[in-house]
């Protein structure tokens, strides 16, 4: 009986370690759904707009900050 308890405790310890290790390595992963977009020719001064969709494929919250246009 004591041997079974030690084995169960060992298994629980391994599970807890795996969960903790996974939490430490959690990171966001920003992925552009459509990374390249070809704009059609426009007249000088026309406004051109395109929405880029970003998905978080990671395991932590993704924060997008300081977006700048090129």
mmCIF file of the N, C-alpha and C atoms, coordinates in Angstrom:
data_MODEL
# 
_entry.id   MODEL 
# 
loop_
_atom_site.group_PDB 
_atom_site.id 
_atom_site.type_symbol 
_atom_site.label_atom_id 
_atom_site.label_alt_id 
_atom_site.label_comp_id 
_atom_site.label_asym_id 
_atom_site.label_entity_id 
_atom_site.label_seq_id 
_atom_site.pdbx_PDB_ins_code 
_atom_site.Cartn_x 
_atom_site.Cartn_y 
_atom_site.Cartn_z 
_atom_site.occupancy 
_atom_site.B_iso_or_equiv 
_atom_site.pdbx_formal_charge 
_atom_site.auth_seq_id 
_atom_site.auth_comp_id 
_atom_site.auth_asym_id 
_atom_site.auth_atom_id 
_atom_site.pdbx_PDB_model_num 
ATOM 1   N N  . UNK A 1 1  ? 0.828  -1.201 0.000   1.00 0.00 ? 1  UNK A N  1 
ATOM 2   C CA . UNK A 1 1  ? 0.000  0.000  0.000   1.00 0.00 ? 1  UNK A CA 1 
ATOM 3   C C  . UNK A 1 1  ? 0.870  1.262  0.000   1.00 0.00 ? 1  UNK A C  1 
ATOM 4   N N  . UNK A 1 2  ? 1.945  1.230  0.804   1.00 0.00 ? 2  UNK A N  1 
ATOM 5   C CA . UNK A 1 2  ? 2.825  2.385  0.891   1.00 0.00 ? 2  UNK A CA 1 
ATOM 6   C C  . UNK A 1 2  ? 3.533  2.629  -0.446  1.00 0.00 ? 2  UNK A C  1 
ATOM 7   N N  . UNK A 1 3  ? 3.900  1.541  -1.126  1.00 0.00 ? 3  UNK A N  1 
ATOM 8   C CA . UNK A 1 3  ? 4.556  1.656  -2.425  1.00 0.00 ? 3  UNK A CA 1 
ATOM 9   C C  . UNK A 1 3  ? 3.625  2.287  -3.462  1.00 0.00 ? 3  UNK A C  1 
ATOM 10  N N  . UNK A 1 4  ? 2.341  1.938  -3.418  1.00 0.00 ? 4  UNK A N  1 
ATOM 11  C CA . UNK A 1 4  ? 1.366  2.527  -4.338  1.00 0.00 ? 4  UNK A CA 1 
ATOM 12  C C  . UNK A 1 4  ? 1.220  4.025  -4.074  1.00 0.00 ? 4  UNK A C  1 
ATOM 13  N N  . UNK A 1 5  ? 1.250  4.432  -2.820  1.00 0.00 ? 5  UNK A N  1 
ATOM 14  C CA . UNK A 1 5  ? 1.113  5.850  -2.465  1.00 0.00 ? 5  UNK A CA 1 
ATOM 15  C C  . UNK A 1 5  ? 2.312  6.644  -2.970  1.00 0.00 ? 5  UNK A C  1 
ATOM 16  N N  . UNK A 1 6  ? 3.515  6.034  -2.862  1.00 0.00 ? 6  UNK A N  1 
ATOM 17  C CA . UNK A 1 6  ? 4.724  6.705  -3.347  1.00 0.00 ? 6  UNK A CA 1 
ATOM 18  C C  . UNK A 1 6  ? 4.654  6.839  -4.871  1.00 0.00 ? 6  UNK A C  1 
ATOM 19  N N  . UNK A 1 7  ? 4.184  5.783  -5.543  1.00 0.00 ? 7  UNK A N  1 
ATOM 20  C CA . UNK A 1 7  ? 4.040  5.832  -7.001  1.00 0.00 ? 7  UNK A CA 1 
ATOM 21  C C  . UNK A 1 7  ? 3.030  6.877  -7.433  1.00 0.00 ? 7  UNK A C  1 
ATOM 22  N N  . UNK A 1 8  ? 1.914  6.969  -6.726  1.00 0.00 ? 8  UNK A N  1 
ATOM 23  C CA . UNK A 1 8  ? 0.885  7.966  -7.034  1.00 0.00 ? 8  UNK A CA 1 
ATOM 24  C C  . UNK A 1 8  ? 1.414  9.370  -6.778  1.00 0.00 ? 8  UNK A C  1 
ATOM 25  N N  . UNK A 1 9  ? 2.148  9.542  -5.682  1.00 0.00 ? 9  UNK A N  1 
ATOM 26  C CA . UNK A 1 9  ? 2.724  10.850 -5.376  1.00 0.00 ? 9  UNK A CA 1 
ATOM 27  C C  . UNK A 1 9  ? 3.722  11.250 -6.465  1.00 0.00 ? 9  UNK A C  1 
ATOM 28  N N  . UNK A 1 10 ? 4.499  10.293 -6.963  1.00 0.00 ? 10 UNK A N  1 
ATOM 29  C CA . UNK A 1 10 ? 5.458  10.578 -8.022  1.00 0.00 ? 10 UNK A CA 1 
ATOM 30  C C  . UNK A 1 10 ? 4.781  11.004 -9.308  1.00 0.00 ? 10 UNK A C  1 
ATOM 31  N N  . UNK A 1 11 ? 3.701  10.327 -9.646  1.00 0.00 ? 11 UNK A N  1 
ATOM 32  C CA . UNK A 1 11 ? 2.951  10.680 -10.854 1.00 0.00 ? 11 UNK A CA 1 
ATOM 33  C C  . UNK A 1 11 ? 2.355  12.084 -10.719 1.00 0.00 ? 11 UNK A C  1 
ATOM 34  N N  . UNK A 1 12 ? 1.786  12.389 -9.573  1.00 0.00 ? 12 UNK A N  1 
ATOM 35  C CA . UNK A 1 12 ? 1.215  13.719 -9.347  1.00 0.00 ? 12 UNK A CA 1 
ATOM 36  C C  . UNK A 1 12 ? 2.299  14.793 -9.405  1.00 0.00 ? 12 UNK A C  1 
ATOM 37  N N  . UNK A 1 13 ? 3.477  14.483 -8.886  1.00 0.00 ? 13 UNK A N  1 
ATOM 38  C CA . UNK A 1 13 ? 4.588  15.428 -8.930  1.00 0.00 ? 13 UNK A CA 1 
ATOM 39  C C  . UNK A 1 13 ? 5.017  15.687 -10.377 1.00 0.00 ? 13 UNK A C  1 
ATOM 40  N N  . UNK A 1 14 ? 5.072  14.646 -11.191 1.00 0.00 ? 14 UNK A N  1 
ATOM 41  C CA . UNK A 1 14 ? 5.426  14.811 -12.604 1.00 0.00 ? 14 UNK A CA 1 
ATOM 42  C C  . UNK A 1 14 ? 4.389  15.644 -13.356 1.00 0.00 ? 14 UNK A C  1 
ATOM 43  N N  . UNK A 1 15 ? 3.124  15.411 -13.065 1.00 0.00 ? 15 UNK A N  1 
ATOM 44  C CA . UNK A 1 15 ? 2.055  16.190 -13.710 1.00 0.00 ? 15 UNK A CA 1 
ATOM 45  C C  . UNK A 1 15 ? 2.161  17.656 -13.306 1.00 0.00 ? 15 UNK A C  1 
ATOM 46  N N  . UNK A 1 16 ? 2.373  17.907 -12.012 1.00 0.00 ? 16 UNK A N  1 
ATOM 47  C CA . UNK A 1 16 ? 2.498  19.286 -11.533 1.00 0.00 ? 16 UNK A CA 1 
ATOM 48  C C  . UNK A 1 16 ? 3.699  19.978 -12.173 1.00 0.00 ? 16 UNK A C  1 
ATOM 49  N N  . UNK A 1 17 ? 4.811  19.265 -12.303 1.00 0.00 ? 17 UNK A N  1 
ATOM 50  C CA . UNK A 1 17 ? 6.004  19.843 -12.927 1.00 0.00 ? 17 UNK A CA 1 
ATOM 51  C C  . UNK A 1 17 ? 5.744  20.171 -14.387 1.00 0.00 ? 17 UNK A C  1 
ATOM 52  N N  . UNK A 1 18 ? 5.042  19.298 -15.097 1.00 0.00 ? 18 UNK A N  1 
ATOM 53  C CA . UNK A 1 18 ? 4.734  19.538 -16.506 1.00 0.00 ? 18 UNK A CA 1 
ATOM 54  C C  . UNK A 1 18 ? 3.846  20.764 -16.671 1.00 0.00 ? 18 UNK A C  1 
ATOM 55  N N  . UNK A 1 19 ? 2.869  20.910 -15.786 1.00 0.00 ? 19 UNK A N  1 
ATOM 56  C CA . UNK A 1 19 ? 1.971  22.067 -15.847 1.00 0.00 ? 19 UNK A CA 1 
ATOM 57  C C  . UNK A 1 19 ? 2.738  23.345 -15.565 1.00 0.00 ? 19 UNK A C  1 
ATOM 58  N N  . UNK A 1 20 ? 3.571  23.339 -14.545 1.00 0.00 ? 20 UNK A N  1 
ATOM 59  C CA . UNK A 1 20 ? 4.357  24.528 -14.195 1.00 0.00 ? 20 UNK A CA 1 
ATOM 60  C C  . UNK A 1 20 ? 5.348  24.875 -15.292 1.00 0.00 ? 20 UNK A C  1 
ATOM 61  N N  . UNK A 1 21 ? 6.007  23.872 -15.863 1.00 0.00 ? 21 UNK A N  1 
ATOM 62  C CA . UNK A 1 21 ? 6.972  24.118 -16.930 1.00 0.00 ? 21 UNK A CA 1 
ATOM 63  C C  . UNK A 1 21 ? 6.287  24.725 -18.144 1.00 0.00 ? 21 UNK A C  1 
ATOM 64  N N  . UNK A 1 22 ? 5.105  24.243 -18.474 1.00 0.00 ? 22 UNK A N  1 
ATOM 65  C CA . UNK A 1 22 ? 4.351  24.784 -19.601 1.00 0.00 ? 22 UNK A CA 1 
ATOM 66  C C  . UNK A 1 22 ? 3.937  26.220 -19.361 1.00 0.00 ? 22 UNK A C  1 
ATOM 67  N N  . UNK A 1 23 ? 3.589  26.557 -18.122 1.00 0.00 ? 23 UNK A N  1 
ATOM 68  C CA . UNK A 1 23 ? 3.177  27.922 -17.797 1.00 0.00 ? 23 UNK A CA 1 
ATOM 69  C C  . UNK A 1 23 ? 4.347  28.888 -17.902 1.00 0.00 ? 23 UNK A C  1 
ATOM 70  N N  . UNK A 1 24 ? 5.558  28.448 -17.534 1.00 0.00 ? 24 UNK A N  1 
ATOM 71  C CA . UNK A 1 24 ? 6.729  29.313 -17.605 1.00 0.00 ? 24 UNK A CA 1 
ATOM 72  C C  . UNK A 1 24 ? 7.110  29.618 -19.040 1.00 0.00 ? 24 UNK A C  1 
ATOM 73  N N  . UNK A 1 25 ? 6.867  28.703 -19.943 1.00 0.00 ? 25 UNK A N  1 
ATOM 74  C CA . UNK A 1 25 ? 7.246  28.874 -21.336 1.00 0.00 ? 25 UNK A CA 1 
ATOM 75  C C  . UNK A 1 25 ? 6.110  29.408 -22.192 1.00 0.00 ? 25 UNK A C  1 
ATOM 76  N N  . UNK A 1 26 ? 5.032  29.834 -21.571 1.00 0.00 ? 26 UNK A N  1 
ATOM 77  C CA . UNK A 1 26 ? 3.910  30.379 -22.322 1.00 0.00 ? 26 UNK A CA 1 
ATOM 78  C C  . UNK A 1 26 ? 4.345  31.689 -22.983 1.00 0.00 ? 26 UNK A C  1 
ATOM 79  N N  . UNK A 1 27 ? 4.028  31.829 -24.255 1.00 0.00 ? 27 UNK A N  1 
ATOM 80  C CA . UNK A 1 27 ? 4.396  33.039 -24.979 1.00 0.00 ? 27 UNK A CA 1 
ATOM 81  C C  . UNK A 1 27 ? 3.375  33.283 -26.080 1.00 0.00 ? 27 UNK A C  1 
ATOM 82  N N  . UNK A 1 28 ? 3.134  34.561 -26.402 1.00 0.00 ? 28 UNK A N  1 
ATOM 83  C CA . UNK A 1 28 ? 2.262  34.845 -27.541 1.00 0.00 ? 28 UNK A CA 1 
ATOM 84  C C  . UNK A 1 28 ? 3.000  34.575 -28.847 1.00 0.00 ? 28 UNK A C  1 
ATOM 85  N N  . UNK A 1 29 ? 2.255  34.372 -29.910 1.00 0.00 ? 29 UNK A N  1 
ATOM 86  C CA . UNK A 1 29 ? 2.831  34.142 -31.237 1.00 0.00 ? 29 UNK A CA 1 
ATOM 87  C C  . UNK A 1 29 ? 1.930  34.816 -32.262 1.00 0.00 ? 29 UNK A C  1 
ATOM 88  N N  . UNK A 1 30 ? 2.295  36.040 -32.657 1.00 0.00 ? 30 UNK A N  1 
ATOM 89  C CA . UNK A 1 30 ? 1.497  36.812 -33.610 1.00 0.00 ? 30 UNK A CA 1 
ATOM 90  C C  . UNK A 1 30 ? 1.722  36.281 -35.020 1.00 0.00 ? 30 UNK A C  1 
ATOM 91  N N  . UNK A 1 31 ? 0.623  35.938 -35.694 1.00 0.00 ? 31 UNK A N  1 
ATOM 92  C CA . UNK A 1 31 ? 0.697  35.416 -37.055 1.00 0.00 ? 31 UNK A CA 1 
ATOM 93  C C  . UNK A 1 31 ? -0.267 36.221 -37.926 1.00 0.00 ? 31 UNK A C  1 
ATOM 94  N N  . UNK A 1 32 ? 0.263  36.774 -39.022 1.00 0.00 ? 32 UNK A N  1 
ATOM 95  C CA . UNK A 1 32 ? -0.575 37.510 -39.971 1.00 0.00 ? 32 UNK A CA 1 
ATOM 96  C C  . UNK A 1 32 ? -1.288 36.502 -40.863 1.00 0.00 ? 32 UNK A C  1 
ATOM 97  N N  . UNK A 1 33 ? -2.617 36.595 -40.922 1.00 0.00 ? 33 UNK A N  1 
ATOM 98  C CA . UNK A 1 33 ? -3.402 35.687 -41.750 1.00 0.00 ? 33 UNK A CA 1 
ATOM 99  C C  . UNK A 1 33 ? -3.036 35.877 -43.215 1.00 0.00 ? 33 UNK A C  1 
ATOM 100 N N  . UNK A 1 34 ? -2.883 37.129 -43.623 1.00 0.00 ? 34 UNK A N  1 
ATOM 101 C CA . UNK A 1 34 ? -2.503 37.476 -45.001 1.00 0.00 ? 34 UNK A CA 1 
ATOM 102 C C  . UNK A 1 34 ? -1.297 38.421 -44.903 1.00 0.00 ? 34 UNK A C  1 
ATOM 103 N N  . UNK A 1 35 ? -0.067 37.889 -44.822 1.00 0.00 ? 35 UNK A N  1 
ATOM 104 C CA . UNK A 1 35 ? 1.088  38.740 -44.553 1.00 0.00 ? 35 UNK A CA 1 
ATOM 105 C C  . UNK A 1 35 ? 1.452  39.707 -45.674 1.00 0.00 ? 35 UNK A C  1 
ATOM 106 N N  . UNK A 1 36 ? 1.031  39.423 -46.909 1.00 0.00 ? 36 UNK A N  1 
ATOM 107 C CA . UNK A 1 36 ? 1.350  40.296 -48.045 1.00 0.00 ? 36 UNK A CA 1 
ATOM 108 C C  . UNK A 1 36 ? 0.054  40.674 -48.740 1.00 0.00 ? 36 UNK A C  1 
ATOM 109 N N  . UNK A 1 37 ? -0.073 41.965 -49.051 1.00 0.00 ? 37 UNK A N  1 
ATOM 110 C CA . UNK A 1 37 ? -1.256 42.444 -49.774 1.00 0.00 ? 37 UNK A CA 1 
ATOM 111 C C  . UNK A 1 37 ? -0.793 43.375 -50.878 1.00 0.00 ? 37 UNK A C  1 
ATOM 112 N N  . UNK A 1 38 ? -1.209 43.104 -52.115 1.00 0.00 ? 38 UNK A N  1 
ATOM 113 C CA . UNK A 1 38 ? -0.860 43.936 -53.262 1.00 0.00 ? 38 UNK A CA 1 
ATOM 114 C C  . UNK A 1 38 ? -1.961 44.974 -53.472 1.00 0.00 ? 38 UNK A C  1 
ATOM 115 N N  . UNK A 1 39 ? -1.606 46.241 -53.256 1.00 0.00 ? 39 UNK A N  1 
ATOM 116 C CA . UNK A 1 39 ? -2.566 47.306 -53.512 1.00 0.00 ? 39 UNK A CA 1 
ATOM 117 C C  . UNK A 1 39 ? -2.654 47.549 -55.013 1.00 0.00 ? 39 UNK A C  1 
ATOM 118 N N  . UNK A 1 40 ? -3.852 47.840 -55.496 1.00 0.00 ? 40 UNK A N  1 
ATOM 119 C CA . UNK A 1 40 ? -4.038 48.187 -56.906 1.00 0.00 ? 40 UNK A CA 1 
ATOM 120 C C  . UNK A 1 40 ? -3.540 49.619 -57.114 1.00 0.00 ? 40 UNK A C  1 
ATOM 121 N N  . UNK A 1 41 ? -3.181 49.985 -58.315 1.00 0.00 ? 41 UNK A N  1 
ATOM 122 C CA . UNK A 1 41 ? -2.743 51.365 -58.574 1.00 0.00 ? 41 UNK A CA 1 
ATOM 123 C C  . UNK A 1 41 ? -3.852 52.367 -58.227 1.00 0.00 ? 41 UNK A C  1 
ATOM 124 N N  . UNK A 1 42 ? -3.454 53.475 -57.627 1.00 0.00 ? 42 UNK A N  1 
ATOM 125 C CA . UNK A 1 42 ? -4.399 54.537 -57.254 1.00 0.00 ? 42 UNK A CA 1 
ATOM 126 C C  . UNK A 1 42 ? -3.832 55.877 -57.701 1.00 0.00 ? 42 UNK A C  1 
ATOM 127 N N  . UNK A 1 43 ? -4.703 56.860 -57.765 1.00 0.00 ? 43 UNK A N  1 
ATOM 128 C CA . UNK A 1 43 ? -4.268 58.206 -58.104 1.00 0.00 ? 43 UNK A CA 1 
ATOM 129 C C  . UNK A 1 43 ? -3.610 58.844 -56.891 1.00 0.00 ? 43 UNK A C  1 
ATOM 130 N N  . UNK A 1 44 ? -2.655 59.710 -57.144 1.00 0.00 ? 44 UNK A N  1 
ATOM 131 C CA . UNK A 1 44 ? -1.958 60.407 -56.071 1.00 0.00 ? 44 UNK A CA 1 
ATOM 132 C C  . UNK A 1 44 ? -2.963 61.151 -55.193 1.00 0.00 ? 44 UNK A C  1 
ATOM 133 N N  . UNK A 1 45 ? -2.876 60.937 -53.902 1.00 0.00 ? 45 UNK A N  1 
ATOM 134 C CA . UNK A 1 45 ? -3.771 61.603 -52.964 1.00 0.00 ? 45 UNK A CA 1 
ATOM 135 C C  . UNK A 1 45 ? -4.954 60.758 -52.529 1.00 0.00 ? 45 UNK A C  1 
ATOM 136 N N  . UNK A 1 46 ? -5.233 59.651 -53.242 1.00 0.00 ? 46 UNK A N  1 
ATOM 137 C CA . UNK A 1 46 ? -6.331 58.768 -52.852 1.00 0.00 ? 46 UNK A CA 1 
ATOM 138 C C  . UNK A 1 46 ? -5.968 58.020 -51.564 1.00 0.00 ? 46 UNK A C  1 
ATOM 139 N N  . UNK A 1 47 ? -6.963 57.810 -50.746 1.00 0.00 ? 47 UNK A N  1 
ATOM 140 C CA . UNK A 1 47 ? -6.755 57.066 -49.505 1.00 0.00 ? 47 UNK A CA 1 
ATOM 141 C C  . UNK A 1 47 ? -6.806 55.567 -49.802 1.00 0.00 ? 47 UNK A C  1 
ATOM 142 N N  . UNK A 1 48 ? -5.846 54.836 -49.287 1.00 0.00 ? 48 UNK A N  1 
ATOM 143 C CA . UNK A 1 48 ? -5.783 53.399 -49.471 1.00 0.00 ? 48 UNK A CA 1 
ATOM 144 C C  . UNK A 1 48 ? -5.873 52.749 -48.092 1.00 0.00 ? 48 UNK A C  1 
ATOM 145 N N  . UNK A 1 49 ? -6.802 51.796 -47.954 1.00 0.00 ? 49 UNK A N  1 
ATOM 146 C CA . UNK A 1 49 ? -7.018 51.152 -46.656 1.00 0.00 ? 49 UNK A CA 1 
ATOM 147 C C  . UNK A 1 49 ? -7.044 49.643 -46.829 1.00 0.00 ? 49 UNK A C  1 
ATOM 148 N N  . UNK A 1 50 ? -6.403 48.945 -45.906 1.00 0.00 ? 50 UNK A N  1 
ATOM 149 C CA . UNK A 1 50 ? -6.466 47.483 -45.869 1.00 0.00 ? 50 UNK A CA 1 
ATOM 150 C C  . UNK A 1 50 ? -6.333 47.045 -44.412 1.00 0.00 ? 50 UNK A C  1 
ATOM 151 N N  . UNK A 1 51 ? -7.186 46.144 -43.982 1.00 0.00 ? 51 UNK A N  1 
ATOM 152 C CA . UNK A 1 51 ? -7.119 45.603 -42.621 1.00 0.00 ? 51 UNK A CA 1 
ATOM 153 C C  . UNK A 1 51 ? -6.284 44.332 -42.632 1.00 0.00 ? 51 UNK A C  1 
ATOM 154 N N  . UNK A 1 52 ? -5.269 44.290 -41.792 1.00 0.00 ? 52 UNK A N  1 
ATOM 155 C CA . UNK A 1 52 ? -4.458 43.087 -41.627 1.00 0.00 ? 52 UNK A CA 1 
ATOM 156 C C  . UNK A 1 52 ? -4.958 42.345 -40.400 1.00 0.00 ? 52 UNK A C  1 
ATOM 157 N N  . UNK A 1 53 ? -5.320 41.088 -40.580 1.00 0.00 ? 53 UNK A N  1 
ATOM 158 C CA . UNK A 1 53 ? -5.806 40.262 -39.476 1.00 0.00 ? 53 UNK A CA 1 
ATOM 159 C C  . UNK A 1 53 ? -4.617 39.579 -38.808 1.00 0.00 ? 53 UNK A C  1 
ATOM 160 N N  . UNK A 1 54 ? -4.516 39.721 -37.505 1.00 0.00 ? 54 UNK A N  1 
ATOM 161 C CA . UNK A 1 54 ? -3.451 39.096 -36.724 1.00 0.00 ? 54 UNK A CA 1 
ATOM 162 C C  . UNK A 1 54 ? -4.090 38.097 -35.770 1.00 0.00 ? 54 UNK A C  1 
ATOM 163 N N  . UNK A 1 55 ? -3.584 36.875 -35.781 1.00 0.00 ? 55 UNK A N  1 
ATOM 164 C CA . UNK A 1 55 ? -4.070 35.846 -34.863 1.00 0.00 ? 55 UNK A CA 1 
ATOM 165 C C  . UNK A 1 55 ? -2.980 35.515 -33.854 1.00 0.00 ? 55 UNK A C  1 
ATOM 166 N N  . UNK A 1 56 ? -3.396 35.185 -32.655 1.00 0.00 ? 56 UNK A N  1 
ATOM 167 C CA . UNK A 1 56 ? -2.468 34.748 -31.631 1.00 0.00 ? 56 UNK A CA 1 
ATOM 168 C C  . UNK A 1 56 ? -2.464 33.226 -31.619 1.00 0.00 ? 56 UNK A C  1 
ATOM 169 N N  . UNK A 1 57 ? -1.404 32.625 -32.139 1.00 0.00 ? 57 UNK A N  1 
ATOM 170 C CA . UNK A 1 57 ? -1.276 31.172 -32.171 1.00 0.00 ? 57 UNK A CA 1 
ATOM 171 C C  . UNK A 1 57 ? -0.514 30.666 -30.941 1.00 0.00 ? 57 UNK A C  1 
ATOM 172 N N  . UNK A 1 58 ? -0.128 31.566 -30.042 1.00 0.00 ? 58 UNK A N  1 
ATOM 173 C CA . UNK A 1 58 ? 0.631  31.192 -28.857 1.00 0.00 ? 58 UNK A CA 1 
ATOM 174 C C  . UNK A 1 58 ? -0.270 30.815 -27.694 1.00 0.00 ? 58 UNK A C  1 
ATOM 175 N N  . UNK A 1 59 ? 0.367  30.619 -26.553 1.00 0.00 ? 59 UNK A N  1 
ATOM 176 C CA . UNK A 1 59 ? -0.353 30.165 -25.367 1.00 0.00 ? 59 UNK A CA 1 
ATOM 177 C C  . UNK A 1 59 ? -0.452 31.241 -24.290 1.00 0.00 ? 59 UNK A C  1 
ATOM 178 N N  . UNK A 1 60 ? -0.058 32.476 -24.607 1.00 0.00 ? 60 UNK A N  1 
ATOM 179 C CA . UNK A 1 60 ? -0.175 33.585 -23.665 1.00 0.00 ? 60 UNK A CA 1 
ATOM 180 C C  . UNK A 1 60 ? -0.879 34.747 -24.371 1.00 0.00 ? 60 UNK A C  1 
ATOM 181 N N  . UNK A 1 61 ? -1.362 35.688 -23.588 1.00 0.00 ? 61 UNK A N  1 
ATOM 182 C CA . UNK A 1 61 ? -2.082 36.833 -24.142 1.00 0.00 ? 61 UNK A CA 1 
ATOM 183 C C  . UNK A 1 61 ? -1.152 37.663 -25.024 1.00 0.00 ? 61 UNK A C  1 
ATOM 184 N N  . UNK A 1 62 ? -1.667 38.063 -26.177 1.00 0.00 ? 62 UNK A N  1 
ATOM 185 C CA . UNK A 1 62 ? -0.916 38.877 -27.132 1.00 0.00 ? 62 UNK A CA 1 
ATOM 186 C C  . UNK A 1 62 ? -1.339 40.336 -26.968 1.00 0.00 ? 62 UNK A C  1 
ATOM 187 N N  . UNK A 1 63 ? -0.362 41.222 -26.779 1.00 0.00 ? 63 UNK A N  1 
ATOM 188 C CA . UNK A 1 63 ? -0.622 42.654 -26.709 1.00 0.00 ? 63 UNK A CA 1 
ATOM 189 C C  . UNK A 1 63 ? 0.090  43.316 -27.880 1.00 0.00 ? 63 UNK A C  1 
ATOM 190 N N  . UNK A 1 64 ? -0.670 44.032 -28.694 1.00 0.00 ? 64 UNK A N  1 
ATOM 191 C CA . UNK A 1 64 ? -0.084 44.745 -29.828 1.00 0.00 ? 64 UNK A CA 1 
ATOM 192 C C  . UNK A 1 64 ? 0.006  46.207 -29.442 1.00 0.00 ? 64 UNK A C  1 
ATOM 193 N N  . UNK A 1 65 ? 1.231  46.746 -29.470 1.00 0.00 ? 65 UNK A N  1 
ATOM 194 C CA . UNK A 1 65 ? 1.468  48.113 -29.038 1.00 0.00 ? 65 UNK A CA 1 
ATOM 195 C C  . UNK A 1 65 ? 2.311  48.838 -30.075 1.00 0.00 ? 65 UNK A C  1 
ATOM 196 N N  . UNK A 1 66 ? 2.201  50.157 -30.100 1.00 0.00 ? 66 UNK A N  1 
ATOM 197 C CA . UNK A 1 66 ? 3.023  51.024 -30.939 1.00 0.00 ? 66 UNK A CA 1 
ATOM 198 C C  . UNK A 1 66 ? 2.992  50.626 -32.416 1.00 0.00 ? 66 UNK A C  1 
ATOM 199 N N  . UNK A 1 67 ? 1.819  50.569 -32.999 1.00 0.00 ? 67 UNK A N  1 
ATOM 200 C CA . UNK A 1 67 ? 1.675  50.243 -34.421 1.00 0.00 ? 67 UNK A CA 1 
ATOM 201 C C  . UNK A 1 67 ? 2.025  51.489 -35.236 1.00 0.00 ? 67 UNK A C  1 
ATOM 202 N N  . UNK A 1 68 ? 2.864  51.311 -36.250 1.00 0.00 ? 68 UNK A N  1 
ATOM 203 C CA . UNK A 1 68 ? 3.261  52.416 -37.119 1.00 0.00 ? 68 UNK A CA 1 
ATOM 204 C C  . UNK A 1 68 ? 3.077  51.989 -38.573 1.00 0.00 ? 68 UNK A C  1 
ATOM 205 N N  . UNK A 1 69 ? 2.686  52.938 -39.401 1.00 0.00 ? 69 UNK A N  1 
ATOM 206 C CA . UNK A 1 69 ? 2.570  52.670 -40.832 1.00 0.00 ? 69 UNK A CA 1 
ATOM 207 C C  . UNK A 1 69 ? 3.906  52.921 -41.505 1.00 0.00 ? 69 UNK A C  1 
ATOM 208 N N  . UNK A 1 70 ? 4.104  52.291 -42.646 1.00 0.00 ? 70 UNK A N  1 
ATOM 209 C CA . UNK A 1 70 ? 5.396  52.429 -43.340 1.00 0.00 ? 70 UNK A CA 1 
ATOM 210 C C  . UNK A 1 70 ? 5.355  53.411 -44.390 1.00 0.00 ? 70 UNK A C  1 
# 
